[in-house]
Amino acid sequence: MRRLCVILALLALAAAACGSSDDKAASGGSPPVSLAGTTTNHGTKTASSSMEIEIDDFYFGPTFIKAKAGEKITIELKNEGKAVHTFTSTDLGNVDEQLAAGASKKITITAPQTGQALFFCRFHQGQGMQGAIFIG
């Protein structure tokens, strides 16, 4: 009987591990700012003068970037996905960079003075491919 209880407990643990994942862990946790629509959250990072944003199918990593007001940031965009993606933002001075699969490109942006600046993929924003640079 005891052996049966141990086996059932192990099966329950295995089922929990294989079942639905913890949304916060899988999605990068709770977003620091709210964006309209769906956002595939792959974490938050504090800005540095030079940093990388992974562009993939179908998310940005990090999805959220905490910056200082007016901070200049050189970003290396790396499309690690199989599809063509863009890094587009009207809030960051009309940036619209299209990257083929495997391509990379460096850009320099200036963080907003207040609030947040949305960025997104023109082709896949409706699938959650968006993020923001926000003042923290």
C-alpha positions as CSV (number, residue, x, y, z in Angstrom):
1,M,0.0,0.0,0.0
2,R,2.8,2.4,0.9
3,R,4.6,1.6,-2.4
4,L,1.3,2.5,-4.3
5,C,1.0,5.8,-2.5
6,V,4.6,6.7,-3.4
7,I,4.1,5.7,-7.0
8,L,0.9,7.8,-7.2
9,A,2.6,10.8,-5.6
10,L,5.5,10.5,-8.2
11,L,2.9,10.3,-11.0
12,A,1.1,13.4,-9.7
13,L,4.4,15.3,-9.6
14,A,5.3,14.2,-13.1
15,A,1.9,15.1,-14.4
16,A,2.2,18.6,-12.8
17,A,5.6,19.1,-14.4
18,C,4.3,18.0,-17.9
19,G,1.0,19.9,-17.6
20,S,0.5,23.6,-18.0
21,S,3.6,25.6,-17.2
22,D,3.6,28.5,-14.8
23,D,2.7,31.5,-17.0
24,K,4.9,33.9,-15.1
25,A,8.0,31.7,-15.5
26,A,7.3,30.8,-19.1
27,S,6.5,34.4,-20.0
28,G,9.2,36.2,-18.2
29,G,7.1,37.2,-15.2
30,S,4.7,40.1,-14.7
31,P,5.3,42.9,-17.2
32,P,6.6,46.1,-15.7
33,V,4.3,48.2,-18.0
34,S,1.0,47.5,-19.6
35,L,0.7,47.3,-23.4
36,A,-2.5,47.0,-25.5
37,G,-3.2,43.5,-26.9
38,T,-1.1,40.4,-26.3
39,T,2.5,40.6,-25.4
40,T,4.8,37.5,-25.4
41,N,7.0,38.5,-22.4
42,H,10.6,37.3,-22.5
43,G,11.8,39.3,-19.5
44,T,13.0,42.7,-18.5
45,K,16.6,44.1,-18.6
46,T,18.1,47.4,-17.4
47,A,19.5,49.3,-20.4
48,S,23.2,49.8,-20.9
49,S,24.9,52.0,-23.4
50,S,25.3,49.0,-25.6
51,M,23.0,45.9,-25.5
52,E,21.4,43.2,-27.6
53,I,17.8,42.5,-28.3
54,E,17.0,39.0,-29.6
55,I,14.3,39.0,-32.2
56,D,12.8,35.5,-32.6
57,D,9.6,33.7,-33.6
58,F,7.5,35.6,-32.2
59,Y,9.0,37.7,-29.4
60,F,11.7,40.2,-28.4
61,G,14.1,39.3,-25.7
62,P,14.3,41.2,-23.5
63,T,10.7,42.4,-24.1
64,F,11.0,45.3,-21.7
65,I,14.0,47.6,-21.2
66,K,14.2,49.8,-18.1
67,A,16.1,53.0,-19.0
68,K,17.0,56.5,-17.7
69,A,15.1,59.4,-19.2
70,G,16.8,60.5,-22.4
71,E,19.4,57.7,-22.3
72,K,21.1,56.9,-25.6
73,I,21.3,53.2,-26.2
74,T,23.1,51.3,-29.0
75,I,21.1,48.1,-29.6
76,E,22.3,45.2,-31.7
77,L,19.2,43.6,-33.1
78,K,19.6,39.9,-33.9
79,N,17.0,38.0,-35.8
80,E,17.4,34.5,-34.4
81,G,14.0,33.3,-35.8
82,K,13.1,31.7,-39.1
83,A,10.8,34.5,-40.3
84,V,11.5,38.0,-41.4
85,H,10.8,40.4,-38.5
86,T,11.0,44.2,-37.9
87,F,11.9,46.4,-35.0
88,T,9.5,49.2,-35.5
89,S,8.7,52.2,-33.2
90,T,7.1,55.5,-33.9
91,D,7.7,56.4,-30.2
92,L,11.5,56.1,-30.7
93,G,11.9,58.4,-33.7
94,N,10.2,56.4,-36.4
95,V,12.5,53.4,-36.3
96,D,11.6,50.7,-38.8
97,E,14.3,48.1,-39.3
98,Q,13.5,44.9,-41.2
99,L,15.8,41.9,-40.6
100,A,15.8,38.6,-42.5
101,A,16.3,35.4,-40.6
102,G,19.8,35.3,-39.2
103,A,20.5,39.0,-39.9
104,S,21.7,41.5,-37.3
105,K,21.9,45.3,-37.3
106,K,23.0,48.0,-34.8
107,I,20.8,51.0,-34.2
108,T,21.0,53.8,-31.7
109,I,17.9,55.0,-30.0
110,T,17.1,57.6,-27.3
111,A,14.9,56.5,-24.4
112,P,11.8,58.7,-23.8
113,Q,11.9,61.5,-21.2
114,T,8.9,60.0,-19.4
115,G,6.6,57.0,-19.6
116,Q,7.3,54.3,-22.1
117,A,8.0,53.8,-25.8
118,L,6.4,50.9,-27.6
119,F,8.4,48.8,-30.2
120,F,6.9,45.9,-32.2
121,C,7.2,43.7,-35.3
122,R,5.0,45.1,-38.1
123,F,4.3,41.6,-39.3
124,H,3.6,39.9,-36.0
125,Q,2.5,42.4,-33.4
126,G,-0.9,40.7,-33.3
127,Q,0.8,37.5,-32.2
128,G,2.3,39.2,-29.2
129,M,5.5,40.5,-30.7
130,Q,5.9,43.8,-29.0
131,G,7.7,45.3,-26.1
132,A,8.6,48.7,-24.5
133,I,11.4,50.8,-23.3
134,F,10.2,52.4,-20.1
135,I,11.6,54.9,-17.6
136,G,12.3,53.4,-14.2
